[in-house]
Amino acid sequence: MTPQAVLAQPFTLPNGSVVRNRLFKSAMSEALGTRAGAPTPELVRLYGAWADGGIGLCVTGNVMIDRGALGEPGNVVIESDEHLAALTAWAHAATRGGAQCWVQLNHPGKQAPKGLNRENVAPSAVPFRPDMQAFFPTPRELTDAEVRALVARFGVAAGVVKRAGFTGVQIHGAHGYLVSQFLSPHHNRREDEWGGTPEKRRRFVLAVYRAMREAVGPDFPIGIKLNSADFQRGGFTEEESLDTIRALAEAGIDLIEVSGGTYEAPAMTGVKDKAQPVKESTRQREAYFLAFAEKARQAVRVPLVVTGGFRSLEGMAEAVTSGAVDFVGLARALAIEPDLPRRLLAGQQPQQTVRPIRTGIGMVDRMGLMEVTWYTGQLKRIGRGEPPKPKESALWVLLGFLIKQAGLGRKKKPTRLRAS
């Protein structure tokens, strides 16, 4: 088969729903929600562009389950049916032409910048590494009752997602957010039923899955994005990840997207510690986490996706042909080339190259923070009906972001004084 024919093959998920091809749009933060947490017309336009661009399965950026726990300004929040009409319009655009679109549900835990939320919470009160503590506060440890309430929130949100007309839901269990924090021995130092052993650390994600399954029924797809590892000393390891994958497979998960890293070790962006350089074999095979996916494939029969690092039509097709994965995950490439799937399925190479976003400011570049901000700006351009700007200056984007944040800070200050 030609590479494009490999990628054009439809795939039937365990619940019987059919994805029209093997191209999977992974979640990216859009920051296009209203102040009340509702989807905007820009989100509708953005996801309509991806549906028209030929994607098989599209996953939204992280949608929060609690408006008091945002990951960044502009998050969409689902706590009830309050924004059902706007969510339905979003779903309609995102699934037109036969595309599937799943909503990624998330809670940031400790991984939210200072000043965004009243407080940050986490499994345990573990601070960020010293050079990041100016940006992220030390979280408060969740009580047992709060943990159970968060589990219920995931279930409520999943039910709303289904009623809105989306075709599935994904748990964000990667990149250092709350579910990932519960799984990690570095972040989760509890000694109750939610921590202390690998089995207890897995209880939160399994409880979240069960609450969501109860809300959506047996035939609605539930997937998860899961770290292969945290790439942090004392963190979530490949061995624990494989055990978690086995437990989720036994519970009935429909799809597993493999990724890796956290804000403190952003391996998912290709930014790696100097002590852990990218191997030449990884460069040749393109995908960052393909070797781990092969281990997961030996452990379970659940459909798998790997996101991160794909550069060519041949590299994508080879990942599927090898049997390691069932879908090829694309993210940043779709922010600068939203109709890339149609070109790939026509046998054409990507027109744009995903490159590291560098400002020239060492501290900013080491943390990989501009990888989010720069690409979010491209998504906003598409949402406004404008073409992306693949060569836009990262330093210019950073300066604009800082100016905007300073302006927001001045506007918010009087409100805080009145509230106190």
Contacts in CASP RR format, 6 or more apart in sequence:
PFRMAT RR
TARGET T0000
AUTHOR 0000-0000-0000
METHOD contacts of the structure
MODEL  1
MTPQAVLAQPFTLPNGSVVRNRLFKSAMSEALGTRAGAPTPELVRLYGAW
ADGGIGLCVTGNVMIDRGALGEPGNVVIESDEHLAALTAWAHAATRGGAQ
CWVQLNHPGKQAPKGLNRENVAPSAVPFRPDMQAFFPTPRELTDAEVRAL
VARFGVAAGVVKRAGFTGVQIHGAHGYLVSQFLSPHHNRREDEWGGTPEK
RRRFVLAVYRAMREAVGPDFPIGIKLNSADFQRGGFTEEESLDTIRALAE
AGIDLIEVSGGTYEAPAMTGVKDKAQPVKESTRQREAYFLAFAEKARQAV
RVPLVVTGGFRSLEGMAEAVTSGAVDFVGLARALAIEPDLPRRLLAGQQP
QQTVRPIRTGIGMVDRMGLMEVTWYTGQLKRIGRGEPPKPKESALWVLLG
FLIKQAGLGRKKKPTRLRAS
1 321 0 8 1.000
2 347 0 8 1.000
3 313 0 8 1.000
3 314 0 8 1.000
3 315 0 8 1.000
3 316 0 8 1.000
3 317 0 8 1.000
3 318 0 8 1.000
3 347 0 8 1.000
4 313 0 8 1.000
4 317 0 8 1.000
4 344 0 8 1.000
4 345 0 8 1.000
4 346 0 8 1.000
4 347 0 8 1.000
6 22 0 8 1.000
6 317 0 8 1.000
6 320 0 8 1.000
6 321 0 8 1.000
7 21 0 8 1.000
7 22 0 8 1.000
7 23 0 8 1.000
7 313 0 8 1.000
7 316 0 8 1.000
7 317 0 8 1.000
7 320 0 8 1.000
7 328 0 8 1.000
7 344 0 8 1.000
7 345 0 8 1.000
8 21 0 8 1.000
8 22 0 8 1.000
8 345 0 8 1.000
9 21 0 8 1.000
9 22 0 8 1.000
9 320 0 8 1.000
10 18 0 8 1.000
10 19 0 8 1.000
10 20 0 8 1.000
10 21 0 8 1.000
11 18 0 8 1.000
11 19 0 8 1.000
11 21 0 8 1.000
11 22 0 8 1.000
11 303 0 8 1.000
11 326 0 8 1.000
11 327 0 8 1.000
12 18 0 8 1.000
12 19 0 8 1.000
13 19 0 8 1.000
13 221 0 8 1.000
13 254 0 8 1.000
13 255 0 8 1.000
13 303 0 8 1.000
14 252 0 8 1.000
14 254 0 8 1.000
14 302 0 8 1.000
14 303 0 8 1.000
15 218 0 8 1.000
15 219 0 8 1.000
15 220 0 8 1.000
15 221 0 8 1.000
15 254 0 8 1.000
16 219 0 8 1.000
17 100 0 8 1.000
17 167 0 8 1.000
17 221 0 8 1.000
19 56 0 8 1.000
19 57 0 8 1.000
19 100 0 8 1.000
19 327 0 8 1.000
20 54 0 8 1.000
20 56 0 8 1.000
20 98 0 8 1.000
20 99 0 8 1.000
20 100 0 8 1.000
21 54 0 8 1.000
21 55 0 8 1.000
21 56 0 8 1.000
21 341 0 8 1.000
21 345 0 8 1.000
22 56 0 8 1.000
22 320 0 8 1.000
22 326 0 8 1.000
22 327 0 8 1.000
22 328 0 8 1.000
23 54 0 8 1.000
23 55 0 8 1.000
23 56 0 8 1.000
23 57 0 8 1.000
23 316 0 8 1.000
23 327 0 8 1.000
23 328 0 8 1.000
23 329 0 8 1.000
23 330 0 8 1.000
23 341 0 8 1.000
23 344 0 8 1.000
23 345 0 8 1.000
24 55 0 8 1.000
24 56 0 8 1.000
24 57 0 8 1.000
24 58 0 8 1.000
24 59 0 8 1.000
24 257 0 8 1.000
24 305 0 8 1.000
24 307 0 8 1.000
24 327 0 8 1.000
24 328 0 8 1.000
24 329 0 8 1.000
24 330 0 8 1.000
25 50 0 8 1.000
25 55 0 8 1.000
25 56 0 8 1.000
25 57 0 8 1.000
25 58 0 8 1.000
25 59 0 8 1.000
25 329 0 8 1.000
25 330 0 8 1.000
25 331 0 8 1.000
25 334 0 8 1.000
26 59 0 8 1.000
26 225 0 8 1.000
26 257 0 8 1.000
26 259 0 8 1.000
26 305 0 8 1.000
26 307 0 8 1.000
26 308 0 8 1.000
26 329 0 8 1.000
26 330 0 8 1.000
26 331 0 8 1.000
27 59 0 8 1.000
27 60 0 8 1.000
27 61 0 8 1.000
27 62 0 8 1.000
27 104 0 8 1.000
27 170 0 8 1.000
27 172 0 8 1.000
27 225 0 8 1.000
27 331 0 8 1.000
28 61 0 8 1.000
28 331 0 8 1.000
28 332 0 8 1.000
28 334 0 8 1.000
28 335 0 8 1.000
28 375 0 8 1.000
28 376 0 8 1.000
28 379 0 8 1.000
29 61 0 8 1.000
29 62 0 8 1.000
29 72 0 8 1.000
29 75 0 8 1.000
29 372 0 8 1.000
29 376 0 8 1.000
30 43 0 8 1.000
30 46 0 8 1.000
30 60 0 8 1.000
30 61 0 8 1.000
30 376 0 8 1.000
30 379 0 8 1.000
30 380 0 8 1.000
31 72 0 8 1.000
31 73 0 8 1.000
31 74 0 8 1.000
31 75 0 8 1.000
31 376 0 8 1.000
31 379 0 8 1.000
31 380 0 8 1.000
32 39 0 8 1.000
32 40 0 8 1.000
32 42 0 8 1.000
32 43 0 8 1.000
32 46 0 8 1.000
32 74 0 8 1.000
32 76 0 8 1.000
32 379 0 8 1.000
32 380 0 8 1.000
32 383 0 8 1.000
33 39 0 8 1.000
33 40 0 8 1.000
33 43 0 8 1.000
33 74 0 8 1.000
33 75 0 8 1.000
33 76 0 8 1.000
34 40 0 8 1.000
34 74 0 8 1.000
35 74 0 8 1.000
36 83 0 8 1.000
37 67 0 8 1.000
37 74 0 8 1.000
37 75 0 8 1.000
37 76 0 8 1.000
37 77 0 8 1.000
37 83 0 8 1.000
38 76 0 8 1.000
38 82 0 8 1.000
38 83 0 8 1.000
38 86 0 8 1.000
38 87 0 8 1.000
39 76 0 8 1.000
39 83 0 8 1.000
39 86 0 8 1.000
39 87 0 8 1.000
39 89 0 8 1.000
39 90 0 8 1.000
40 86 0 8 1.000
42 380 0 8 1.000
42 383 0 8 1.000
42 384 0 8 1.000
43 76 0 8 1.000
43 90 0 8 1.000
43 383 0 8 1.000
44 89 0 8 1.000
44 90 0 8 1.000
44 93 0 8 1.000
45 93 0 8 1.000
45 382 0 8 1.000
45 383 0 8 1.000
45 384 0 8 1.000
45 385 0 8 1.000
46 379 0 8 1.000
46 382 0 8 1.000
46 383 0 8 1.000
47 58 0 8 1.000
47 60 0 8 1.000
47 90 0 8 1.000
47 93 0 8 1.000
47 94 0 8 1.000
47 101 0 8 1.000
48 93 0 8 1.000
48 94 0 8 1.000
48 96 0 8 1.000
49 338 0 8 1.000
49 339 0 8 1.000
49 382 0 8 1.000
49 383 0 8 1.000
49 385 0 8 1.000
50 58 0 8 1.000
50 94 0 8 1.000
50 99 0 8 1.000
50 334 0 8 1.000
50 338 0 8 1.000
51 58 0 8 1.000
51 93 0 8 1.000
51 94 0 8 1.000
51 95 0 8 1.000
51 96 0 8 1.000
51 97 0 8 1.000
51 98 0 8 1.000
51 99 0 8 1.000
51 101 0 8 1.000
52 96 0 8 1.000
52 97 0 8 1.000
52 339 0 8 1.000
53 338 0 8 1.000
53 339 0 8 1.000
53 340 0 8 1.000
53 341 0 8 1.000
53 342 0 8 1.000
54 99 0 8 1.000
54 339 0 8 1.000
54 341 0 8 1.000
54 342 0 8 1.000
54 345 0 8 1.000
55 99 0 8 1.000
55 334 0 8 1.000
55 341 0 8 1.000
56 98 0 8 1.000
56 99 0 8 1.000
56 100 0 8 1.000
56 341 0 8 1.000
57 99 0 8 1.000
57 100 0 8 1.000
57 101 0 8 1.000
57 102 0 8 1.000
57 327 0 8 1.000
58 94 0 8 1.000
58 99 0 8 1.000
58 100 0 8 1.000
58 101 0 8 1.000
58 102 0 8 1.000
59 101 0 8 1.000
59 102 0 8 1.000
59 103 0 8 1.000
59 104 0 8 1.000
59 170 0 8 1.000
59 225 0 8 1.000
59 257 0 8 1.000
60 76 0 8 1.000
60 94 0 8 1.000
60 101 0 8 1.000
60 102 0 8 1.000
60 103 0 8 1.000
60 104 0 8 1.000
61 104 0 8 1.000
62 71 0 8 1.000
62 75 0 8 1.000
62 104 0 8 1.000
62 105 0 8 1.000
62 106 0 8 1.000
62 172 0 8 1.000
62 177 0 8 1.000
63 75 0 8 1.000
63 76 0 8 1.000
63 77 0 8 1.000
63 78 0 8 1.000
63 103 0 8 1.000
63 104 0 8 1.000
63 105 0 8 1.000
63 106 0 8 1.000
63 157 0 8 1.000
64 70 0 8 1.000
64 71 0 8 1.000
64 75 0 8 1.000
64 76 0 8 1.000
64 77 0 8 1.000
64 78 0 8 1.000
64 105 0 8 1.000
64 106 0 8 1.000
64 107 0 8 1.000
64 108 0 8 1.000
65 77 0 8 1.000
65 78 0 8 1.000
65 79 0 8 1.000
65 105 0 8 1.000
65 106 0 8 1.000
65 107 0 8 1.000
65 150 0 8 1.000
65 153 0 8 1.000
65 154 0 8 1.000
65 156 0 8 1.000
65 157 0 8 1.000
66 77 0 8 1.000
66 79 0 8 1.000
66 107 0 8 1.000
66 150 0 8 1.000
66 153 0 8 1.000
67 77 0 8 1.000
67 79 0 8 1.000
68 117 0 8 1.000
68 118 0 8 1.000
69 107 0 8 1.000
69 108 0 8 1.000
69 109 0 8 1.000
69 112 0 8 1.000
69 117 0 8 1.000
69 120 0 8 1.000
69 121 0 8 1.000
70 77 0 8 1.000
70 108 0 8 1.000
70 112 0 8 1.000
70 116 0 8 1.000
70 117 0 8 1.000
71 106 0 8 1.000
71 108 0 8 1.000
71 111 0 8 1.000
71 112 0 8 1.000
71 113 0 8 1.000
71 116 0 8 1.000
71 117 0 8 1.000
72 112 0 8 1.000
72 113 0 8 1.000
72 116 0 8 1.000
72 372 0 8 1.000
73 116 0 8 1.000
73 408 0 8 1.000
76 83 0 8 1.000
78 87 0 8 1.000
78 103 0 8 1.000
78 105 0 8 1.000
78 156 0 8 1.000
78 157 0 8 1.000
78 160 0 8 1.000
78 161 0 8 1.000
79 153 0 8 1.000
79 156 0 8 1.000
79 157 0 8 1.000
80 156 0 8 1.000
80 160 0 8 1.000
81 160 0 8 1.000
81 163 0 8 1.000
84 160 0 8 1.000
84 163 0 8 1.000
84 164 0 8 1.000
87 160 0 8 1.000
87 161 0 8 1.000
87 164 0 8 1.000
87 166 0 8 1.000
88 164 0 8 1.000
88 165 0 8 1.000
90 164 0 8 1.000
91 101 0 8 1.000
91 164 0 8 1.000
91 165 0 8 1.000
91 166 0 8 1.000
92 165 0 8 1.000
94 101 0 8 1.000
94 166 0 8 1.000
95 101 0 8 1.000
95 165 0 8 1.000
95 166 0 8 1.000
95 167 0 8 1.000
100 167 0 8 1.000
100 168 0 8 1.000
101 166 0 8 1.000
101 167 0 8 1.000
101 168 0 8 1.000
102 166 0 8 1.000
102 167 0 8 1.000
102 168 0 8 1.000
102 169 0 8 1.000
102 170 0 8 1.000
102 221 0 8 1.000
102 223 0 8 1.000
103 161 0 8 1.000
103 166 0 8 1.000
103 168 0 8 1.000
103 169 0 8 1.000
103 170 0 8 1.000
104 169 0 8 1.000
104 170 0 8 1.000
104 171 0 8 1.000
104 172 0 8 1.000
104 225 0 8 1.000
105 154 0 8 1.000
105 157 0 8 1.000
105 158 0 8 1.000
105 161 0 8 1.000
105 169 0 8 1.000
105 170 0 8 1.000
105 171 0 8 1.000
105 172 0 8 1.000
105 212 0 8 1.000
106 172 0 8 1.000
106 173 0 8 1.000
106 177 0 8 1.000
106 178 0 8 1.000
106 179 0 8 1.000
107 150 0 8 1.000
107 153 0 8 1.000
107 154 0 8 1.000
107 177 0 8 1.000
107 178 0 8 1.000
107 179 0 8 1.000
108 120 0 8 1.000
108 177 0 8 1.000
108 178 0 8 1.000
109 120 0 8 1.000
109 121 0 8 1.000
109 122 0 8 1.000
109 139 0 8 1.000
109 177 0 8 1.000
109 178 0 8 1.000
109 181 0 8 1.000
110 120 0 8 1.000
110 121 0 8 1.000
110 122 0 8 1.000
110 126 0 8 1.000
110 128 0 8 1.000
110 136 0 8 1.000
110 138 0 8 1.000
110 139 0 8 1.000
110 181 0 8 1.000
110 187 0 8 1.000
111 120 0 8 1.000
111 136 0 8 1.000
111 175 0 8 1.000
111 176 0 8 1.000
111 177 0 8 1.000
111 178 0 8 1.000
111 181 0 8 1.000
111 262 0 8 1.000
111 263 0 8 1.000
112 120 0 8 1.000
112 136 0 8 1.000
113 135 0 8 1.000
113 136 0 8 1.000
114 134 0 8 1.000
114 135 0 8 1.000
114 136 0 8 1.000
114 137 0 8 1.000
115 137 0 8 1.000
119 137 0 8 1.000
119 139 0 8 1.000
119 140 0 8 1.000
120 136 0 8 1.000
120 137 0 8 1.000
120 138 0 8 1.000
120 139 0 8 1.000
120 140 0 8 1.000
121 139 0 8 1.000
121 140 0 8 1.000
121 141 0 8 1.000
121 142 0 8 1.000
121 146 0 8 1.000
122 139 0 8 1.000
122 140 0 8 1.000
122 141 0 8 1.000
122 142 0 8 1.000
122 178 0 8 1.000
122 181 0 8 1.000
122 187 0 8 1.000
123 141 0 8 1.000
123 142 0 8 1.000
123 178 0 8 1.000
123 181 0 8 1.000
123 182 0 8 1.000
123 187 0 8 1.000
123 188 0 8 1.000
123 189 0 8 1.000
123 190 0 8 1.000
123 194 0 8 1.000
123 195 0 8 1.000
123 204 0 8 1.000
124 141 0 8 1.000
124 187 0 8 1.000
124 188 0 8 1.000
124 189 0 8 1.000
124 190 0 8 1.000
125 138 0 8 1.000
125 139 0 8 1.000
125 140 0 8 1.000
125 141 0 8 1.000
126 138 0 8 1.000
126 139 0 8 1.000
126 186 0 8 1.000
126 187 0 8 1.000
126 189 0 8 1.000
127 133 0 8 1.000
127 138 0 8 1.000
128 135 0 8 1.000
128 136 0 8 1.000
128 138 0 8 1.000
128 263 0 8 1.000
128 264 0 8 1.000
129 264 0 8 1.000
131 363 0 8 1.000
132 263 0 8 1.000
132 264 0 8 1.000
132 367 0 8 1.000
136 263 0 8 1.000
141 190 0 8 1.000
142 150 0 8 1.000
144 192 0 8 1.000
144 193 0 8 1.000
144 194 0 8 1.000
147 194 0 8 1.000
147 204 0 8 1.000
150 178 0 8 1.000
151 204 0 8 1.000
151 207 0 8 1.000
151 208 0 8 1.000
151 211 0 8 1.000
152 211 0 8 1.000
154 171 0 8 1.000
154 208 0 8 1.000
154 211 0 8 1.000
154 212 0 8 1.000
155 208 0 8 1.000
155 211 0 8 1.000
155 212 0 8 1.000
155 214 0 8 1.000
155 215 0 8 1.000
156 215 0 8 1.000
158 169 0 8 1.000
158 211 0 8 1.000
158 212 0 8 1.000
158 215 0 8 1.000
158 216 0 8 1.000
158 222 0 8 1.000
159 212 0 8 1.000
159 215 0 8 1.000
159 216 0 8 1.000
161 168 0 8 1.000
161 169 0 8 1.000
161 216 0 8 1.000
162 168 0 8 1.000
162 169 0 8 1.000
162 215 0 8 1.000
162 216 0 8 1.000
162 220 0 8 1.000
167 221 0 8 1.000
168 216 0 8 1.000
168 220 0 8 1.000
168 221 0 8 1.000
168 222 0 8 1.000
168 223 0 8 1.000
169 212 0 8 1.000
169 216 0 8 1.000
169 220 0 8 1.000
169 221 0 8 1.000
169 222 0 8 1.000
169 223 0 8 1.000
170 222 0 8 1.000
170 223 0 8 1.000
170 224 0 8 1.000
170 225 0 8 1.000
170 255 0 8 1.000
170 257 0 8 1.000
171 179 0 8 1.000
171 205 0 8 1.000
171 208 0 8 1.000
171 209 0 8 1.000
171 212 0 8 1.000
171 222 0 8 1.000
171 223 0 8 1.000
171 224 0 8 1.000
171 225 0 8 1.000
172 179 0 8 1.000
172 180 0 8 1.000
172 225 0 8 1.000
173 179 0 8 1.000
173 180 0 8 1.000
173 183 0 8 1.000
173 205 0 8 1.000
173 224 0 8 1.000
173 225 0 8 1.000
173 226 0 8 1.000
173 227 0 8 1.000
174 180 0 8 1.000
174 225 0 8 1.000
174 226 0 8 1.000
174 227 0 8 1.000
174 257 0 8 1.000
174 259 0 8 1.000
174 260 0 8 1.000
174 261 0 8 1.000
174 268 0 8 1.000
175 225 0 8 1.000
175 227 0 8 1.000
175 259 0 8 1.000
175 260 0 8 1.000
175 261 0 8 1.000
175 262 0 8 1.000
175 263 0 8 1.000
175 268 0 8 1.000
176 184 0 8 1.000
176 187 0 8 1.000
176 227 0 8 1.000
176 230 0 8 1.000
176 261 0 8 1.000
176 262 0 8 1.000
176 263 0 8 1.000
179 204 0 8 1.000
179 205 0 8 1.000
179 208 0 8 1.000
180 187 0 8 1.000
180 227 0 8 1.000
180 230 0 8 1.000
180 236 0 8 1.000
180 262 0 8 1.000
181 187 0 8 1.000
181 188 0 8 1.000
182 188 0 8 1.000
182 194 0 8 1.000
182 195 0 8 1.000
182 201 0 8 1.000
182 203 0 8 1.000
182 204 0 8 1.000
182 205 0 8 1.000
183 201 0 8 1.000
183 202 0 8 1.000
183 204 0 8 1.000
183 205 0 8 1.000
183 227 0 8 1.000
183 236 0 8 1.000
183 240 0 8 1.000
183 244 0 8 1.000
184 201 0 8 1.000
184 230 0 8 1.000
184 232 0 8 1.000
184 234 0 8 1.000
184 235 0 8 1.000
184 236 0 8 1.000
185 196 0 8 1.000
185 198 0 8 1.000
185 201 0 8 1.000
185 234 0 8 1.000
185 235 0 8 1.000
185 236 0 8 1.000
186 230 0 8 1.000
186 232 0 8 1.000
186 233 0 8 1.000
186 234 0 8 1.000
186 235 0 8 1.000
186 236 0 8 1.000
187 235 0 8 1.000
188 194 0 8 1.000
188 195 0 8 1.000
188 196 0 8 1.000
188 201 0 8 1.000
189 195 0 8 1.000
189 196 0 8 1.000
190 196 0 8 1.000
190 200 0 8 1.000
193 200 0 8 1.000
193 203 0 8 1.000
194 200 0 8 1.000
194 201 0 8 1.000
194 203 0 8 1.000
194 204 0 8 1.000
195 201 0 8 1.000
195 203 0 8 1.000
198 240 0 8 1.000
198 243 0 8 1.000
201 240 0 8 1.000
202 243 0 8 1.000
202 244 0 8 1.000
202 247 0 8 1.000
205 224 0 8 1.000
205 244 0 8 1.000
205 248 0 8 1.000
206 247 0 8 1.000
206 248 0 8 1.000
206 251 0 8 1.000
209 222 0 8 1.000
209 224 0 8 1.000
209 248 0 8 1.000
209 251 0 8 1.000
209 252 0 8 1.000
209 253 0 8 1.000
210 251 0 8 1.000
212 222 0 8 1.000
213 222 0 8 1.000
213 252 0 8 1.000
216 222 0 8 1.000
221 254 0 8 1.000
221 255 0 8 1.000
222 253 0 8 1.000
222 254 0 8 1.000
223 253 0 8 1.000
223 254 0 8 1.000
223 255 0 8 1.000
223 256 0 8 1.000
223 257 0 8 1.000
224 248 0 8 1.000
224 253 0 8 1.000
224 255 0 8 1.000
224 256 0 8 1.000
224 257 0 8 1.000
225 257 0 8 1.000
225 259 0 8 1.000
226 241 0 8 1.000
226 244 0 8 1.000
226 245 0 8 1.000
226 248 0 8 1.000
226 256 0 8 1.000
226 257 0 8 1.000
226 258 0 8 1.000
226 259 0 8 1.000
227 236 0 8 1.000
227 241 0 8 1.000
227 259 0 8 1.000
227 260 0 8 1.000
227 261 0 8 1.000
227 262 0 8 1.000
228 238 0 8 1.000
228 241 0 8 1.000
228 258 0 8 1.000
228 259 0 8 1.000
228 260 0 8 1.000
228 289 0 8 1.000
228 292 0 8 1.000
228 293 0 8 1.000
229 235 0 8 1.000
229 236 0 8 1.000
229 237 0 8 1.000
229 238 0 8 1.000
229 241 0 8 1.000
229 260 0 8 1.000
229 261 0 8 1.000
229 267 0 8 1.000
229 292 0 8 1.000
230 236 0 8 1.000
230 237 0 8 1.000
230 260 0 8 1.000
230 261 0 8 1.000
230 262 0 8 1.000
230 265 0 8 1.000
231 260 0 8 1.000
231 261 0 8 1.000
231 262 0 8 1.000
231 265 0 8 1.000
231 267 0 8 1.000
231 272 0 8 1.000
231 273 0 8 1.000
231 276 0 8 1.000
232 261 0 8 1.000
232 262 0 8 1.000
232 264 0 8 1.000
232 265 0 8 1.000
238 292 0 8 1.000
238 295 0 8 1.000
241 292 0 8 1.000
242 295 0 8 1.000
242 296 0 8 1.000
242 299 0 8 1.000
245 256 0 8 1.000
245 296 0 8 1.000
245 299 0 8 1.000
245 300 0 8 1.000
245 302 0 8 1.000
246 299 0 8 1.000
246 300 0 8 1.000
248 256 0 8 1.000
248 302 0 8 1.000
249 256 0 8 1.000
249 299 0 8 1.000
249 300 0 8 1.000
249 301 0 8 1.000
249 302 0 8 1.000
252 302 0 8 1.000
253 302 0 8 1.000
254 302 0 8 1.000
254 303 0 8 1.000
255 302 0 8 1.000
255 303 0 8 1.000
255 304 0 8 1.000
255 305 0 8 1.000
256 296 0 8 1.000
256 300 0 8 1.000
256 302 0 8 1.000
256 303 0 8 1.000
256 304 0 8 1.000
256 305 0 8 1.000
257 304 0 8 1.000
257 305 0 8 1.000
257 306 0 8 1.000
257 307 0 8 1.000
257 329 0 8 1.000
258 289 0 8 1.000
258 292 0 8 1.000
258 293 0 8 1.000
258 296 0 8 1.000
258 304 0 8 1.000
258 305 0 8 1.000
258 306 0 8 1.000
258 307 0 8 1.000
258 325 0 8 1.000
259 268 0 8 1.000
259 289 0 8 1.000
259 307 0 8 1.000
259 308 0 8 1.000
260 267 0 8 1.000
260 268 0 8 1.000
260 288 0 8 1.000
260 289 0 8 1.000
261 267 0 8 1.000
261 268 0 8 1.000
263 367 0 8 1.000
265 272 0 8 1.000
265 273 0 8 1.000
266 367 0 8 1.000
266 368 0 8 1.000
266 371 0 8 1.000
267 288 0 8 1.000
268 288 0 8 1.000
268 307 0 8 1.000
268 308 0 8 1.000
269 356 0 8 1.000
269 368 0 8 1.000
269 371 0 8 1.000
270 278 0 8 1.000
270 288 0 8 1.000
270 308 0 8 1.000
270 309 0 8 1.000
270 356 0 8 1.000
271 356 0 8 1.000
271 366 0 8 1.000
271 368 0 8 1.000
271 371 0 8 1.000
272 278 0 8 1.000
278 288 0 8 1.000
281 291 0 8 1.000
282 288 0 8 1.000
282 290 0 8 1.000
282 291 0 8 1.000
285 291 0 8 1.000
285 315 0 8 1.000
285 318 0 8 1.000
285 319 0 8 1.000
286 309 0 8 1.000
286 310 0 8 1.000
286 311 0 8 1.000
286 312 0 8 1.000
286 315 0 8 1.000
286 316 0 8 1.000
286 319 0 8 1.000
287 293 0 8 1.000
287 306 0 8 1.000
287 307 0 8 1.000
287 308 0 8 1.000
287 309 0 8 1.000
287 310 0 8 1.000
287 315 0 8 1.000
287 319 0 8 1.000
287 325 0 8 1.000
288 306 0 8 1.000
288 308 0 8 1.000
288 309 0 8 1.000
289 306 0 8 1.000
289 307 0 8 1.000
289 308 0 8 1.000
290 306 0 8 1.000
290 319 0 8 1.000
290 324 0 8 1.000
290 325 0 8 1.000
293 304 0 8 1.000
293 306 0 8 1.000
293 324 0 8 1.000
293 325 0 8 1.000
294 322 0 8 1.000
294 324 0 8 1.000
296 304 0 8 1.000
297 304 0 8 1.000
297 323 0 8 1.000
297 324 0 8 1.000
297 325 0 8 1.000
303 326 0 8 1.000
303 327 0 8 1.000
304 324 0 8 1.000
304 325 0 8 1.000
304 326 0 8 1.000
304 327 0 8 1.000
305 325 0 8 1.000
305 326 0 8 1.000
305 327 0 8 1.000
305 328 0 8 1.000
305 329 0 8 1.000
306 319 0 8 1.000
306 324 0 8 1.000
306 325 0 8 1.000
306 328 0 8 1.000
306 329 0 8 1.000
307 329 0 8 1.000
307 330 0 8 1.000
307 331 0 8 1.000
308 329 0 8 1.000
308 330 0 8 1.000
308 331 0 8 1.000
309 354 0 8 1.000
310 316 0 8 1.000
310 319 0 8 1.000
310 328 0 8 1.000
310 329 0 8 1.000
310 330 0 8 1.000
310 333 0 8 1.000
311 350 0 8 1.000
311 353 0 8 1.000
311 354 0 8 1.000
312 349 0 8 1.000
312 350 0 8 1.000
313 344 0 8 1.000
313 347 0 8 1.000
313 348 0 8 1.000
313 349 0 8 1.000
313 350 0 8 1.000
316 328 0 8 1.000
316 344 0 8 1.000
319 325 0 8 1.000
319 328 0 8 1.000
320 326 0 8 1.000
320 327 0 8 1.000
320 328 0 8 1.000
330 340 0 8 1.000
330 341 0 8 1.000
332 354 0 8 1.000
332 371 0 8 1.000
332 375 0 8 1.000
333 340 0 8 1.000
333 350 0 8 1.000
333 352 0 8 1.000
333 354 0 8 1.000
334 340 0 8 1.000
334 341 0 8 1.000
335 375 0 8 1.000
335 378 0 8 1.000
335 379 0 8 1.000
335 382 0 8 1.000
335 388 0 8 1.000
336 352 0 8 1.000
336 354 0 8 1.000
336 375 0 8 1.000
336 378 0 8 1.000
336 388 0 8 1.000
336 390 0 8 1.000
337 343 0 8 1.000
337 350 0 8 1.000
337 351 0 8 1.000
337 352 0 8 1.000
337 388 0 8 1.000
337 390 0 8 1.000
338 382 0 8 1.000
338 388 0 8 1.000
340 350 0 8 1.000
340 351 0 8 1.000
343 349 0 8 1.000
343 350 0 8 1.000
343 351 0 8 1.000
344 350 0 8 1.000
352 390 0 8 1.000
356 371 0 8 1.000
357 368 0 8 1.000
357 370 0 8 1.000
357 371 0 8 1.000
357 374 0 8 1.000
357 375 0 8 1.000
357 394 0 8 1.000
358 365 0 8 1.000
358 370 0 8 1.000
358 394 0 8 1.000
359 365 0 8 1.000
359 370 0 8 1.000
359 394 0 8 1.000
359 395 0 8 1.000
359 398 0 8 1.000
360 394 0 8 1.000
360 395 0 8 1.000
361 395 0 8 1.000
361 398 0 8 1.000
364 370 0 8 1.000
364 398 0 8 1.000
370 394 0 8 1.000
370 397 0 8 1.000
370 398 0 8 1.000
373 397 0 8 1.000
373 398 0 8 1.000
373 401 0 8 1.000
374 392 0 8 1.000
374 394 0 8 1.000
374 397 0 8 1.000
377 397 0 8 1.000
378 388 0 8 1.000
378 389 0 8 1.000
378 390 0 8 1.000
378 392 0 8 1.000
381 387 0 8 1.000
381 388 0 8 1.000
381 389 0 8 1.000
382 388 0 8 1.000
END
